[in-house]
Amino acid sequence: MEILLRELDSIHPYENNPRINEPAIDKVADSIKRFGWQQPLVIDKDGVIVVGHTRFYAAQRLGLERVPCVLAAELTDDEVQQYRIADNKLNQFALWDNDKLKVELNAILGKFDPSTVYFSEVELDAIFNGLGAWESDIDAMGRVEAKDSQAKGRLVVQFDEKDREAVKDCLTRAIATLNIEGVTLA
């Protein structure tokens, strides 16, 4: 694998990228500033991004002129299309071992600000305090109402827009605590 340094202007986002990158761009930009550029973009022969849209947008936001890339020249067009989706989906299958995560976080929290690892206070509370933390949040919100959407395995949660992040954090903690797999929060 050869890593190429490419002009950012010569790279183009895939026009039908199904991921919504905006919520992560500032965090990824901060990570690049903090830790340096550690993962190259993967591009096709035409300079279209296969993997790494969020890093691309973070590089733009940071005003970078060149970024490391890997050319996926050996992949067919069909494989590129499949890889674009697979790469984004695969990280959702990994789970945290909360006991080991607590050890690592305790080591970090003693030396660094918790924001350096991008866990919210709500998530840290769930990791260190377990199930009760997210249950009490649901009780406290009161306005959260879950309804069966009549689609097998699908749950629709209705809430006030102003509570979106709190509800999402709460559900994320519940999912992690209960080790529920295959859940997507929109």
N, CA, C and O of each residue as an XYZ file, in Angstrom:
744
protein
N       0.854     -1.167      0.000
C       0.000      0.000      0.000
C       0.901      1.230      0.000
O       1.781      1.382      0.848
N       0.659      2.094     -0.964
C       1.423      3.328     -1.066
C       0.544      4.504     -0.617
O      -0.589      4.655     -1.073
N       1.079      5.316      0.268
C       0.346      6.501      0.723
C       0.831      7.693     -0.083
O       2.024      7.996     -0.119
N      -0.112      8.362     -0.726
C       0.176      9.519     -1.575
C      -0.251     10.785     -0.851
O      -1.255     10.781     -0.139
N       0.494     11.859     -1.020
C       0.097     13.154     -0.497
C      -0.568     13.906     -1.646
O       0.090     14.276     -2.618
N      -1.889     14.129     -1.527
C      -2.653     14.748     -2.616
C      -3.151     16.124     -2.221
O      -3.452     16.387     -1.057
N      -3.230     16.999     -3.219
C      -3.826     18.319     -3.015
C      -5.300     18.121     -2.679
O      -5.995     17.357     -3.350
N      -5.767     18.794     -1.662
C      -7.168     18.659     -1.247
C      -8.113     19.054     -2.382
O      -9.182     18.465     -2.541
N      -7.710     20.056     -3.170
C      -8.545     20.499     -4.292
C      -8.713     19.437     -5.379
O      -9.632     19.526     -6.194
N      -7.834     18.436     -5.395
C      -7.919     17.394     -6.426
C      -8.783     16.218     -5.985
O      -8.946     15.249     -6.726
N      -9.339     16.305     -4.772
C     -10.155     15.226     -4.202
C     -11.603     15.703     -4.143
O     -11.879     16.864     -3.839
N     -12.522     14.783     -4.441
C     -13.938     15.152     -4.494
C     -14.780     14.170     -3.694
O     -14.578     12.959     -3.783
N     -15.727     14.688     -2.910
C     -16.639     13.785     -2.192
C     -17.495     13.002     -3.187
O     -17.827     13.493     -4.266
N     -17.837     11.799     -2.808
C     -18.768     11.001     -3.600
C     -20.133     11.668     -3.504
O     -20.641     11.888     -2.404
N     -20.729     11.990     -4.642
C     -21.964     12.795     -4.646
C     -23.156     12.111     -3.995
O     -24.098     12.789     -3.585
N     -23.141     10.801     -3.889
C     -24.266     10.090     -3.284
C     -23.874      9.461     -1.943
O     -24.427      8.437     -1.544
N     -22.919     10.082     -1.257
C     -22.492      9.575      0.043
C     -23.694      9.545      0.996
O     -24.281     10.591      1.276
N     -24.064      8.362      1.495
C     -25.258      8.274      2.348
C     -25.038      8.680      3.805
O     -25.993      8.721      4.581
N     -23.808      8.976      4.182
C     -23.532      9.364      5.567
C     -23.721     10.869      5.744
O     -23.384     11.661      4.864
N     -24.263     11.241      6.895
C     -24.403     12.646      7.263
C     -23.197     12.968      8.133
O     -23.148     12.591      9.304
N     -22.229     13.663      7.559
C     -20.942     13.875      8.207
C     -20.906     15.077      9.147
O     -20.094     15.107     10.072
N     -21.754     16.047      8.933
C     -21.673     17.321      9.640
C     -21.535     17.192     11.163
O     -20.710     17.898     11.743
N     -22.307     16.321     11.840
C     -22.189     16.268     13.307
C     -20.805     15.855     13.815
O     -20.467     16.128     14.967
N     -20.006     15.205     12.976
C     -18.705     14.690     13.423
C     -17.526     15.540     12.963
O     -16.408     15.327     13.433
N     -17.736     16.483     12.073
C     -16.610     17.185     11.452
C     -15.753     17.932     12.473
O     -14.527     17.819     12.436
N     -16.358     18.683     13.373
C     -15.565     19.433     14.353
C     -14.765     18.508     15.263
O     -13.619     18.810     15.598
N     -15.354     17.389     15.665
C     -14.633     16.437     16.524
C     -13.462     15.810     15.779
O     -12.380     15.649     16.343
N     -13.673     15.456     14.518
C     -12.590     14.868     13.724
C     -11.501     15.913     13.466
O     -10.313     15.592     13.514
N     -11.893     17.148     13.194
C     -10.907     18.216     13.004
C     -10.081     18.393     14.279
O      -8.861     18.542     14.218
N     -10.749     18.376     15.429
C     -10.039     18.486     16.699
C      -9.086     17.313     16.892
O      -7.961     17.495     17.358
N      -9.526     16.126     16.542
C      -8.688     14.935     16.667
C      -7.450     15.045     15.771
O      -6.350     14.675     16.181
N      -7.630     15.550     14.560
C      -6.493     15.723     13.651
C      -5.513     16.747     14.232
O      -4.300     16.544     14.179
N      -6.029     17.831     14.778
C      -5.145     18.829     15.407
C      -4.414     18.218     16.597
O      -3.225     18.468     16.796
N      -5.114     17.429     17.373
C      -4.568     16.875     18.618
C      -3.576     15.740     18.364
O      -2.515     15.690     18.986
N      -3.918     14.832     17.452
C      -3.127     13.611     17.276
C      -2.404     13.519     15.930
O      -1.645     12.580     15.694
N      -2.639     14.485     15.061
C      -2.057     14.417     13.721
C      -2.921     13.581     12.798
O      -3.918     12.997     13.224
N      -2.540     13.528     11.548
C      -3.302     12.781     10.547
C      -2.828     11.341     10.588
O      -1.694     11.054     10.202
N      -3.675     10.428     11.048
C      -3.266      9.040     11.235
C      -3.914      8.055     10.264
O      -3.438      6.928     10.132
N      -4.988      8.453      9.583
C      -5.669      7.555      8.649
C      -5.812      8.244      7.297
O      -6.450      9.293      7.202
N      -5.229      7.668      6.260
C      -5.365      8.300      4.950
C      -6.788      8.153      4.401
O      -7.528      7.243      4.775
N      -7.143      9.071      3.509
C      -8.380      8.905      2.752
C      -8.159      7.783      1.758
O      -7.028      7.525      1.347
N      -9.221      7.124      1.375
C      -9.148      6.156      0.281
C      -9.913      6.789     -0.872
O     -11.075      7.166     -0.723
N      -9.250      6.903     -2.030
C      -9.864      7.533     -3.193
C      -9.810      6.591     -4.388
O      -9.000      5.665     -4.424
N     -10.676      6.834     -5.363
C     -10.627      6.041     -6.586
C      -9.710      6.734     -7.604
O      -9.117      7.772     -7.310
N      -9.605      6.160     -8.776
C      -8.688      6.662     -9.803
C      -9.026      8.079    -10.265
O      -8.171      8.773    -10.816
N     -10.268      8.509    -10.045
C     -10.692      9.849    -10.436
C     -10.600     10.855     -9.290
O     -11.006     12.007     -9.444
N     -10.070     10.431     -8.144
C      -9.946     11.330     -6.996
C     -11.230     11.472     -6.199
O     -11.358     12.386     -5.384
N     -12.183     10.575     -6.425
C     -13.442     10.598     -5.678
C     -13.253      9.772     -4.406
O     -12.684      8.681     -4.442
N     -13.726     10.294     -3.302
C     -13.541      9.622     -2.007
C     -14.315      8.311     -1.961
O     -15.503      8.256     -2.278
N     -13.617      7.268     -1.562
C     -14.240      5.972     -1.295
C     -14.509      5.883      0.208
O     -15.615      5.542      0.628
N     -13.496      6.192      1.007
C     -13.587      6.166      2.466
C     -12.892      7.407      3.012
O     -11.771      7.723      2.613
N     -13.557      8.109      3.922
C     -12.907      9.228      4.589
C     -13.556     10.579      4.375
O     -12.889     11.607      4.492
N     -14.842     10.601      4.063
C     -15.519     11.882      3.834
C     -15.397     12.830      5.029
O     -15.133     14.018      4.846
N     -15.584     12.327      6.235
C     -15.536     13.203      7.396
C     -14.136     13.781      7.567
O     -13.995     14.961      7.888
N     -13.097     12.972      7.361
C     -11.728     13.480      7.441
C     -11.486     14.529      6.357
O     -10.798     15.520      6.600
N     -12.044     14.322      5.167
C     -11.924     15.294      4.079
C     -12.525     16.638      4.492
O     -11.886     17.679      4.342
N     -13.753     16.612      5.011
C     -14.412     17.856      5.431
C     -13.668     18.506      6.607
O     -13.600     19.732      6.701
N     -13.117     17.683      7.496
C     -12.327     18.222      8.613
C     -11.067     18.909      8.072
O     -10.678     19.970      8.559
N     -10.442     18.308      7.078
C      -9.250     18.909      6.467
C      -9.596     20.253      5.832
O      -8.831     21.211      5.946
N     -10.749     20.324      5.163
C     -11.194     21.606      4.606
C     -11.374     22.639      5.709
O     -10.919     23.777      5.593
N     -12.046     22.226      6.782
C     -12.319     23.137      7.887
C     -11.018     23.631      8.527
O     -10.940     24.766      8.996
N     -10.007     22.771      8.540
C      -8.715     23.136      9.119
C      -7.846     23.936      8.147
O      -6.792     24.446      8.527
N      -8.286     24.042      6.902
C      -7.518     24.789      5.906
C      -6.294     24.044      5.392
O      -5.343     24.664      4.915
N      -6.312     22.713      5.487
C      -5.179     21.931      4.983
C      -5.149     21.971      3.458
O      -6.194     22.010      2.809
N      -3.964     21.961      2.903
C      -3.829     21.995      1.450
C      -3.626     20.612      0.859
O      -4.078     20.330     -0.251
N      -2.939     19.740      1.612
C      -2.670     18.374      1.134
C      -3.012     17.369      2.228
O      -2.881     17.656      3.417
N      -3.453     16.188      1.805
C      -3.800     15.134      2.754
C      -3.286     13.789      2.245
O      -3.180     13.579      1.037
N      -2.966     12.874      3.170
C      -2.538     11.536      2.758
C      -3.712     10.731      2.214
O      -4.820     10.777      2.750
N      -3.451     10.001      1.152
C      -4.484      9.189      0.496
C      -3.916      7.840      0.089
O      -2.710      7.678     -0.096
N      -4.803      6.897     -0.041
C      -4.492      5.599     -0.626
C      -5.386      5.471     -1.845
O      -6.586      5.735     -1.777
N      -4.795      5.065     -2.957
C      -5.548      4.886     -4.194
C      -6.070      3.448     -4.244
O      -5.290      2.498     -4.187
N      -7.386      3.297     -4.351
C      -8.013      1.968     -4.397
C      -8.086      1.496     -5.850
O      -9.161      1.172     -6.353
N      -6.946      1.463     -6.506
C      -6.890      1.145     -7.934
C      -7.262     -0.306     -8.227
O      -7.731     -0.617     -9.322
N      -7.058     -1.190     -7.258
C      -7.314     -2.615     -7.495
C      -8.792     -2.991     -7.373
O      -9.179     -4.104     -7.727
N      -9.616     -2.069     -6.873
C     -11.039     -2.367     -6.700
C     -11.830     -2.028     -7.961
O     -11.580     -1.013     -8.611
N     -12.775     -2.881     -8.291
C     -13.680     -2.588     -9.406
C     -14.684     -1.529     -8.961
O     -14.781     -1.233     -7.770
N     -15.423     -0.962     -9.889
C     -16.445      0.024     -9.531
C     -17.474     -0.564     -8.576
O     -17.916      0.107     -7.644
N     -17.855     -1.817     -8.807
C     -18.815     -2.476     -7.912
C     -18.232     -2.663     -6.506
O     -18.931     -2.472     -5.511
N     -16.963     -3.032     -6.432
C     -16.315     -3.213     -5.130
C     -16.171     -1.874     -4.398
O     -16.327     -1.811     -3.178
N     -15.875     -0.815     -5.138
C     -15.786      0.521     -4.529
C     -17.120      0.885     -3.905
O     -17.172      1.373     -2.776
N     -18.194      0.647     -4.637
C     -19.533      0.976     -4.132
C     -19.838      0.180     -2.860
O     -20.381      0.725     -1.899
N     -19.489     -1.103     -2.859
C     -19.733     -1.938     -1.688
C     -18.850     -1.512     -0.505
O     -19.317     -1.447      0.632
N     -17.578     -1.223     -0.782
C     -16.637     -0.851      0.274
C     -17.046      0.457      0.946
O     -16.914      0.597      2.162
N     -17.540      1.411      0.168
C     -18.002      2.688      0.728
C     -19.002      2.457      1.857
O     -18.910      3.071      2.920
N     -19.936      1.581      1.614
C     -20.980      1.312      2.611
C     -20.446      0.421      3.728
O     -20.673      0.688      4.908
N     -19.737     -0.639      3.347
C     -19.236     -1.594      4.344
C     -18.327     -0.918      5.360
O     -18.449     -1.178      6.558
N     -17.424     -0.062      4.913
C     -16.492      0.580      5.829
C     -17.224      1.401      6.887
O     -16.831      1.411      8.053
N     -18.276      2.081      6.482
C     -19.046      2.879      7.429
C     -19.908      2.021      8.350
O     -20.175      2.416      9.485
N     -20.337      0.881      7.890
C     -21.211      0.016      8.687
C     -20.432     -0.847      9.680
O     -20.906     -1.100     10.788
N     -19.262     -1.291      9.294
C     -18.535     -2.279     10.098
C     -18.211     -1.826     11.514
O     -18.212     -2.647     12.432
N     -17.934     -0.534     11.716
C     -17.589     -0.100     13.071
C     -18.760     -0.223     14.032
O     -18.563     -0.225     15.247
N     -19.972     -0.325     13.510
C     -21.145     -0.454     14.371
C     -21.260     -1.830     15.020
O     -22.035     -2.014     15.959
N     -20.488     -2.797     14.517
C     -20.555     -4.149     15.073
C     -19.642     -4.328     16.285
O     -19.812     -5.267     17.063
N     -18.685     -3.436     16.440
C     -17.775     -3.528     17.578
C     -18.469     -2.992     18.831
O     -19.225     -2.022     18.772
N     -18.203     -3.628     19.944
C     -18.777     -3.218     21.224
C     -17.662     -2.864     22.189
O     -16.507     -3.233     21.975
N     -18.001     -2.159     23.236
C     -17.035     -1.828     24.272
C     -17.061     -2.897     25.355
O     -18.127     -3.379     25.740
N     -15.897     -3.258     25.835
C     -15.775     -4.057     27.056
C     -15.696     -3.020     28.168
O     -14.633     -2.448     28.408
N     -16.820     -2.773     28.853
C     -16.884     -1.676     29.825
C     -15.879     -1.809     30.957
O     -15.391     -0.797     31.459
N     -15.555     -3.029     31.375
C     -14.563     -3.188     32.450
C     -13.198     -2.679     31.994
O     -12.531     -1.948     32.726
N     -12.784     -3.065     30.788
C     -11.492     -2.601     30.265
C     -11.546     -1.110     29.936
O     -10.572     -0.387     30.142
N     -12.679     -0.663     29.429
C     -12.832      0.758     29.108
C     -12.703      1.607     30.366
O     -12.084      2.671     30.337
N     -13.285      1.142     31.472
C     -13.167      1.873     32.740
C     -11.701      2.013     33.154
O     -11.279      3.081     33.599
N     -10.930      0.940     33.007
C      -9.509      0.982     33.364
C      -8.792      2.026     32.503
O      -8.038      2.851     33.019
N      -9.029      1.984     31.204
C      -8.377      2.932     30.294
C      -8.815      4.364     30.581
O      -7.986      5.273     30.624
N     -10.106      4.563     30.775
C     -10.608      5.909     31.049
C     -10.085      6.443     32.381
O      -9.749      7.623     32.487
N     -10.013      5.584     33.392
C      -9.463      6.019     34.681
C      -8.023      6.493     34.533
O      -7.626      7.477     35.157
N      -7.244      5.804     33.717
C      -5.853      6.200     33.484
C      -5.791      7.553     32.778
O      -4.940      8.385     33.093
N      -6.685      7.765     31.832
C      -6.711      9.018     31.078
C      -7.263     10.148     31.925
O      -6.706     11.246     31.936
N      -8.350      9.892     32.635
C      -9.029     10.942     33.388
C      -8.165     11.516     34.490
O      -8.354     12.660     34.903
N      -7.218     10.727     34.966
C      -6.311     11.245     35.968
C      -5.295     12.224     35.407
O      -4.696     12.993     36.160
N      -5.093     12.207     34.089
C      -4.058     13.037     33.468
C      -4.599     14.075     32.491
O      -4.001     15.135     32.312
N      -5.734     13.769     31.860
C      -6.233     14.609     30.779
C      -7.707     14.951     30.974
O      -8.422     14.290     31.726
N      -8.129     15.968     30.299
C      -9.537     16.348     30.247
C     -10.302     15.232     29.524
O      -9.824     14.742     28.501
N     -11.467     14.818     30.018
C     -12.223     13.736     29.380
C     -12.602     14.041     27.925
O     -12.857     13.125     27.143
N     -12.638     15.317     27.569
C     -13.015     15.656     26.193
C     -11.996     15.147     25.173
O     -12.303     15.077     23.983
N     -10.786     14.791     25.623
C      -9.761     14.321     24.681
C     -10.086     12.964     24.084
O      -9.461     12.558     23.104
N     -11.049     12.257     24.653
C     -11.445     10.959     24.096
C     -12.880     10.980     23.588
O     -13.418      9.941     23.204
N     -13.507     12.160     23.584
C     -14.791     12.407     22.918
C     -15.986     11.666     23.511
O     -16.984     11.446     22.825
N     -15.887     11.281     24.783
C     -17.056     10.755     25.483
C     -17.733     11.924     26.175
O     -17.066     12.761     26.783
N     -19.045     11.985     26.086
C     -19.776     13.036     26.786
C     -19.837     12.699     28.275
O     -19.570     11.567     28.678
N     -20.189     13.691     29.078
C     -20.365     13.449     30.512
C     -21.440     12.401     30.754
O     -21.328     11.577     31.662
N     -22.472     12.439     29.942
C     -23.572     11.473     30.063
C     -23.057     10.064     29.786
O     -23.398      9.124     30.505
N     -22.237      9.915     28.745
C     -21.691      8.587     28.422
C     -20.745      8.111     29.521
O     -20.783      6.945     29.913
N     -19.900      9.008     30.015
C     -18.994      8.621     31.102
C     -19.773      8.189     32.341
O     -19.405      7.226     33.014
N     -20.845      8.908     32.633
C     -21.695      8.545     33.761
C     -22.256      7.137     33.577
O     -22.284      6.349     34.522
N     -22.697      6.824     32.372
C     -23.255      5.494     32.107
C     -22.195      4.412     32.240
O     -22.467      3.328     32.758
N     -20.986      4.707     31.771
C     -19.910      3.720     31.845
C     -19.549      3.426     33.297
O     -19.396      2.269     33.690
N     -19.416      4.482     34.083
C     -18.972      4.306     35.468
C     -20.098      3.971     36.434
O     -19.849      3.377     37.484
N     -21.334      4.340     36.103
C     -22.431      4.133     37.040
C     -23.459      3.112     36.588
O     -24.369      2.768     37.343
N     -23.322      2.626     35.367
C     -24.152      1.532     34.905
C     -25.582      1.890     34.575
O     -25.916      3.041     34.294
N     -26.409      0.875     34.616
C     -27.786      0.916     34.135
C     -28.623      2.004     34.781
O     -29.392      2.674     34.093
N     -28.497      2.191     36.058
C     -29.341      3.151     36.751
C     -29.241      4.560     36.193
O     -30.208      5.320     36.246
N     -28.074      4.914     35.655
C     -27.869      6.280     35.169
C     -28.816      6.613     34.023
O     -29.440      7.674     34.032
N     -28.937      5.727     33.036
C     -29.828      6.058     31.919
C     -31.282      5.872     32.297
O     -32.146      6.581     31.782
N     -31.577      4.920     33.200
C     -32.968      4.748     33.626
C     -33.486      5.996     34.321
O     -34.623      6.410     34.094
N     -32.652      6.602     35.172
C     -33.103      7.793     35.874
C     -33.290      8.957     34.909
O     -34.166      9.794     35.123
N     -32.486      9.026     33.855
C     -32.663     10.083     32.855
C     -33.995      9.940     32.141
O     -34.677     10.936     31.897
N     -34.373      8.716     31.804
C     -35.657      8.509     31.138
C     -36.788      8.945     32.064
O     -37.719      9.624     31.629
N     -36.714      8.561     33.335
C     -37.742      8.971     34.287
C     -37.797     10.494     34.407
O     -38.881     11.075     34.464
N     -36.635     11.138     34.446
C     -36.576     12.586     34.633
C     -37.136     13.329     33.428
O     -37.727     14.397     33.588
N     -36.962     12.784     32.218
C     -37.456     13.462     31.025
C     -38.972     13.446     30.949
O     -39.590     14.430     30.543
N     -39.561     12.345     31.333
C     -41.013     12.279     31.403
C     -41.720     12.451     30.073
O     -42.708     11.770     29.800
N     -41.229     13.344     29.255
C     -41.888     13.635     27.979
C     -41.590     12.587     26.917
O     -42.236     12.578     25.869
N     -40.632     11.707     27.163
C     -40.260     10.708     26.171
C     -41.340      9.646     26.115
O     -41.723      9.074     27.136
N     -41.822      9.393     24.919
C     -42.876      8.402     24.733
C     -42.450      7.446     23.636
O     -42.173      7.874     22.516
N     -42.393      6.169     23.937
C     -42.010      5.170     22.944
C     -43.259      4.536     22.360
O     -44.181      4.169     23.089
N     -43.284      4.410     21.047
C     -44.429      3.801     20.370
C     -43.950      2.707     19.428
O     -42.909      2.846     18.785
N     -44.698      1.637     19.348
C     -44.417      0.590     18.377
C     -44.813      1.131     17.016
O     -45.960      1.527     16.811
N     -43.865      1.149     16.083
C     -44.143      1.723     14.766
C     -44.767      0.705     13.819
O     -44.916      0.985     12.630
N     -45.126     -0.447     14.316
C     -45.718     -1.536     13.545
C     -44.742     -2.138     12.544
O     -45.145     -2.903     11.668
N     -43.465     -1.798     12.665
C     -42.429     -2.427     11.856
C     -41.614     -3.287     12.812
O     -41.083     -2.786     13.803
N     -41.515     -4.580     12.518
C     -40.845     -5.497     13.423
C     -39.443     -4.996     13.774
O     -38.646     -4.674     12.893
N     -39.163     -4.938     15.058
C     -37.852     -4.546     15.522
C     -37.577     -3.060     15.444
O     -36.429     -2.639     15.586
N     -38.590     -2.265     15.225
C     -38.386     -0.824     15.110
C     -39.144     -0.105     16.217
O     -40.295     -0.434     16.504
N     -38.512      0.857     16.823
C     -39.113      1.623     17.892
C     -38.963      3.097     17.553
O     -37.865      3.555     17.237
N     -40.039      3.826     17.616
C     -40.016      5.254     17.359
C     -40.153      5.967     18.697
O     -41.073      5.685     19.465
N     -39.243      6.886     18.974
C     -39.275      7.644     20.217
C     -39.599      9.093     19.864
O     -38.877      9.729     19.097
N     -40.681      9.605     20.426
C     -41.076     10.984     20.176
C     -40.650     11.853     21.345
O     -40.790     11.459     22.503
N     -40.123     13.050     21.038
C     -39.642     13.936     22.081
C     -39.614     15.353     21.539
O     -39.690     15.568     20.329
N     -39.504     16.313     22.437
C     -39.358     17.706     22.030
C     -37.999     17.878     21.366
O     -37.013     17.297     21.818
N     -37.936     18.672     20.295
C     -36.686     18.880     19.563
C     -35.569     19.380     20.488
O     -34.410     19.003     20.316
N     -35.909     20.219     21.456
C     -34.884     20.749     22.357
C     -34.228     19.647     23.193
O     -33.141     19.853     23.733
N     -34.872     18.477     23.309
C     -34.333     17.373     24.091
C     -33.568     16.357     23.247
O     -33.139     15.325     23.764
N     -33.391     16.637     21.946
C     -32.799     15.660     21.013
C     -31.483     15.082     21.532
O     -31.349     13.861     21.613
N     -30.513     15.917     21.884
C     -29.203     15.414     22.298
C     -29.291     14.639     23.610
O     -28.627     13.614     23.766
N     -30.098     15.112     24.547
C     -30.242     14.408     25.824
C     -30.871     13.031     25.616
O     -30.444     12.049     26.224
N     -31.886     12.965     24.757
C     -32.530     11.680     24.473
C     -31.551     10.754     23.763
O     -31.464      9.572     24.094
N     -30.814     11.284     22.789
C     -29.857     10.463     22.051
C     -28.770      9.936     22.987
O     -28.409      8.761     22.915
N     -28.240     10.805     23.874
C     -27.236     10.360     24.846
C     -27.804      9.275     25.752
O     -27.140      8.274     26.020
N     -29.014      9.471     26.217
C     -29.657      8.514     27.111
C     -29.831      7.162     26.426
O     -29.515      6.121     27.003
N     -30.332      7.182     25.203
C     -30.525      5.929     24.469
C     -29.191      5.265     24.141
O     -29.085      4.039     24.178
N     -28.180      6.056     23.824
C     -26.850      5.508     23.546
C     -26.320      4.771     24.769
O     -25.764      3.680     24.646
N     -26.491      5.364     25.949
C     -26.045      4.723     27.180
C     -26.822      3.443     27.446
O     -26.244      2.433     27.849
N     -28.120      3.483     27.222
C     -28.941      2.292     27.450
C     -28.513      1.164     26.528
O     -28.386      0.017     26.955
N     -28.291      1.493     25.266
C     -27.870      0.495     24.279
C     -26.526     -0.106     24.677
O     -26.347     -1.323     24.620
N     -25.574      0.752     25.083
C     -24.250      0.275     25.479
C     -24.319     -0.572     26.738
O     -23.689     -1.627     26.814
N     -25.071     -0.122     27.713
C     -25.171     -0.832     28.984
C     -25.796     -2.208     28.805
O     -25.364     -3.186     29.416
N     -26.807     -2.270     27.967
C     -27.524     -3.532     27.759
C     -26.881     -4.401     26.674
O     -27.356     -5.502     26.393
N     -25.793     -3.899     26.062
C     -25.102     -4.619     24.977
C     -26.060     -5.021     23.868
O     -26.025     -6.151     23.380
N     -26.916     -4.081     23.473
C     -27.849     -4.320     22.376
C     -27.107     -4.066     21.077
O     -26.457     -3.032     20.922
N     -27.200     -5.004     20.142
C     -26.495     -4.872     18.871
C     -27.439     -4.455     17.762
O     -28.648     -4.675     17.839
N     -26.871     -3.848     16.727
C     -27.620     -3.531     15.517
C     -28.590     -2.385     15.655
O     -29.569     -2.325     14.911
N     -28.354     -1.468     16.585
C     -29.250     -0.333     16.786
C     -28.673      0.891     16.081
O     -27.480      1.174     16.196
N     -29.503      1.602     15.366
C     -29.088      2.840     14.711
C     -29.932      3.963     15.249
O     -31.160      3.885     15.252
N     -29.267      5.020     15.710
C     -29.970      6.206     16.180
C     -29.877      7.250     15.092
O     -28.785      7.573     14.623
N     -31.030      7.787     14.683
C     -31.030      8.805     13.620
C     -31.146     10.171     14.232
O     -31.164     11.170     13.513
